[in-house]
Amino acid sequence: MRCVPLEQAAEKVSDQSSIPPLIFQLPPEEGRLKLEEAQSTPVCMYPATTEGFRVDTGKWGVIKVYCIIPKCLVDTPNVIFYIHGAGWVFGSLHTHKKLVHELAARTNSIVVFPEYSRSPEAKYPTAIEQCYTTLCCLPQIISMLSLSCKADFSTLTVAGDSVGGNMATVMTILSKFRNGPKIHKQVLFYPVTNACFNTDSYYEFAVDYYLYREGMMWFWDQYTTSEEDRNEITASPLRATTEQLAGLPPAIILNGEADVLRSEGEAYARKLRCAGVEVTAVRFQAIIHDFVMLNALDETNATRAAMDSSTEWINRKNQGE
């Protein structure tokens, strides 16, 4: 019996994910396949077209970058730069297709989706540098699309889930210190913000709530085992000073109640607020990690409310409110 009751669909996913071997106990390639298969189940999908490119990020290598264009696109679309989660090890456009299609359609946005090099094959900071280089190339990438209108880069949003939320907020930090692209806002779904496993939520939800404490420790080990790396603010943004975070774009941070990452996600919201950043922070009850991404949880109350909240927030900001 779990101490925190979950929505029925989340209970089912948690039960299924607790059957050995756990996903983090598999070799990376097998774990990737397991998530790809889980995300192949039928789900309601907003219609969109996808165009793909190869982007050369210099010494960091060549990666695939996809642009998701909603069928209902109207003049002067917005741009969302979306970085996927799944522990730096798993995840792809396929696993996040449902999520990014909905973001694109409900915000009149072109979603640019880099498939960065995953760990353990690629170590920190490879994925971050690949994503940042791609972010800097957005005008050139968008110009190659088959569009009859120009995109509005003045409303640029960076977004991501889990470790993708980590890297999305890191994009804002790098842009600040490298005088990079002007980012208008950031959308962070249950972000990883600190290489620390001793928070209240890490202990309360250590097992049997889909994402295990041991699993998150394993994901970090695949990314980097170096304490020096983990202490960098581009790995653990929660460790940034308020001075380093000052001037970052407005953020909305959405966390699930029954998630080992909840404490650090909410702590990051407080840290940004202390730095003078405009922050909206929401906790959705009775739900587990990955809830906006997983097809099986698409119709949960938490996912529907989170998608309503995030897209409405993006639209308000795009309109200058």
N, C-alpha and C positions, 0 to 999 in steps of 0.2 A: 504494500500500500504506500503510495507516494504521499509525502507530507503536504505537498502543494497540489491541489486538484487541477487537472488539465482539461482543455476542450477535448471532446471525444476523439477527433481525428489526431490530435497531438498525442493522446494516450496510445493510440494504435501505432503511430510512427515510433514513439519511444519504446514500446514493447518490441517491435520488429528490430529496431536498431540495437537492442541489448542482447540479441541472439549471437553467440560466438560463431566464428571469429568476428570481433568488432572491426569496423572499417579501418581503424588505425593500426590494427594488428595484421593487416594484409600487406603484401608488397605494394608499393605505390601504383604500379600499373593495374593490379587487380582492384585496388580501391577506386581508382579512376573509373574503371569499367563498371563497378558496382553502382557508383553515383550516376553515371550516364544511363544505366539501365533503369534506375529508380526514377529518373527524370524523363523517361520515355513513356510514362503512363499518360493516358488521355487527359487533357485539360483544356478548358476554354482559353483560346488564344486570340488576342487582338490582331487583326490582319496587318501585315507589314511586308515590305520587301527588304532584302538584304544584299548589300554589295560589299565585296571583300577586296582587300589590298594587302600587299606585303610592304612593310615599312622597315627600312634599314636604320637601326638605332646606333650605328657606328660600332664601337668596340663591344657593345652589349648584344649585338646580333640582330638578325632579321626576325620579325614577328608578323603574325597575321593580325590585321585590324579589320573589323567589320563595322559597317554603318547600317543601322536599322532605321528604315524610313517608313513611317506609318502611312497606311492607305489613305487616311483622312487628312493628310498634310495640307495646310493652307499657307498663304503667302507669308514670307519672312519667318521661317521656322526657328525655334530655339535650338540650342545644342546642349546635350548632356554627355559628359565624358564618364562612362561607367566602367568601374574596375571590379571584377568578380571576386567573390570569396571562395571558400572551401579549403582553407588551411594552407594556402600557398602551394599545395600538393595536387589537389583535385580541381575540378571546375573547368568550364568552357562556355562558349556561346550556347551550346546545346543545353547545358544544365540551367542556364539563366535566361533561356529564350522567352519563357512566359513572362518573367519579370520585366525584362527590358522592352518587350513589345507593349506591355501595359504602360510603362513609363512614357514611351514614345507617343503612344496614341492619346493619352490623357493630358499631355502637356504640349502637344503640337511641337514635338522635338525630334531632331535627328539624334539618335543615340550612337555614339562612337564607342566601340567595345574592343579594347586590345586583348588579344590572347597572349599574355606575357609568358615567358619561360618559367615553368613551374619547378618547385623544389621536390626532391633533394638534388636533382640534376643541376639546377641553377640556385646559387646561394645569394643571400643578401649582399649588396643592394641591387642585384641584377634586375629584378622585376620592377623595382621603383624607378630605376634609371630608364628602363625601356618605356615605362608608362609616361614618365616626364618628357622624354624625347618625343613621344607620340603626341602628347598634349601640346607641345610647342609647334607641332606640324599640322594642327587641326585645320587651319585655313587651306593649306595645300590638299589635305585629304578631302575636305568637303568640296573643294573646287573640282574634283574628279568625278563627283556624283552626277547622275543623270537627272538634274533638277532644272526646273524652269524658274526658280526663284533663288534669292540669296539668303543664306542663313544669318541670323542675328547673333553675333559673338558677344555682344554686350550683356547678354543674359546667361553667359556660360555657367553651367552647373557641373560640379564634380560630384560623383555619387559612387557608393559601393556598399557591399554587405560583408560583415565579418572582417576577414583580413583585407578584403577589398575596401571596406570602410576605413581601415587603417591606412591603406595606400592612398585613398581619396583625400583624406585630411592631410597626409604627407605632401600631396601635390600642392596644397595651398601653402604649406610651410616652405617648400622648395621655391614656389613662385614668388613668395615674399623675399627670400634671401638671394635668389638668383635674378631678380627683376624679370620674372617670366610672365606668362600670359595672365591677363586680368581675369580672375575667377570671381563670379558674382555671388555664388552661394554653394553650400555643400550639404549633401544629404547622406547621412550615415546610418545604415541599418545595423544595429547591434555590433558596433565596431570593436575590433581588438585595439587596445590603446596602451597596453603595458605588459611586458614580459615578467609578470608576477602572478603567482598562483595561490596566494594566501588571502584572498579577499573573502568576504562573507558569502558571496554567491558561488565562489569556487568550492567552498566547503559544503554549502547547503545543497547544491545540485551536482555534486561530484560524480555521481553515478545515477543511471536509470532515467536521465532526462535528455537523452539523445546525444548531446555533446558532453563527453566525459572530461573531467579534469585531467586524467592521464592522457586522454587523446589530445587535448590542447597542448600539453607539455610536449607530446610527440611532434605535433605540427611545428612548434617553435624549434625543436631540435632539427627538423628537416630544413628549416629556413636559415638558422644560424645557431651554433652552440656557443659562440663567443659572447662573453659577458660585456666586452667592450662594444661589440655591435649592438647588443640588446639595450645598452644604455643610451645609444644615440637617439635623438628625438625623431629621426626618420624611421626608427624601428619601434620605439615606445614614445609616441607623442605626448602621453600623459606626463612624462618626465620633463617636458619643456617648461621653461619658466613662463610666468605671465608676460614678461617682456617679449619673449620669443613668439608667443601666441597672439600678442596684441596686433590688431589690424587685419586679422584673418577674416574671411567673408562670413556672413551670417550662416548659421548651421541649424539643421533639424536633426536630432539624434533620437532614434526609435529603438527601444530595447524590449525584449520579452522578459516576463517575470521569472520563468523557470529556465534560466540560462546562466552558465558559469561566467559569461562575459558581462552580465548585467551591472555589477558593481563598478567595473572599470569604465563602462560606457557612460554611466551616470556621473562618475567622478570626472570624466573628461568634459562633460557638459558643464559641470560646476567650475572646472579650471578655465574653460573658455570664457564663461561668464565673468569670472574674476579678472580676466584679461581685457574685459570690455567688449567682448564679441557678443553680438546678438544671438541668443540661443533659444530654441524651442526643444524641450526634452519631454519624451513621452514613454511611459512604461505600460505595456499591454499585458494584462493578466492572463493566467491560465494557458500560456503558450511557451514553446521551446525555441531554441536556436534555429536559425535558417527558415523561420516561418514564412517570410515573404518570398523566398526562393522555391521552396519545395512544392511541387505540383500537388502532392497529397494534402497540403494545408491551404490550398488556394481559397477554399470556401469557408475557412474558419472566420469567426468574428474578428479575431485579432488581425488576420491578414487583410481582410476587407477594410477594417478601420485604419490600418497602417497605410494601405495604398491610398485611401481617401485622404488621409492627413498629409502624406508626403506630396501627392500630386497637387492638392489644393494649395499647399504651402509654396510649391514651385510656381504655380500659376499666379499667386498673389505677388510673389517677388518679381516675376517677369513683368507684371503690370505696374511695378514701381511702388507697391504698397508696403 
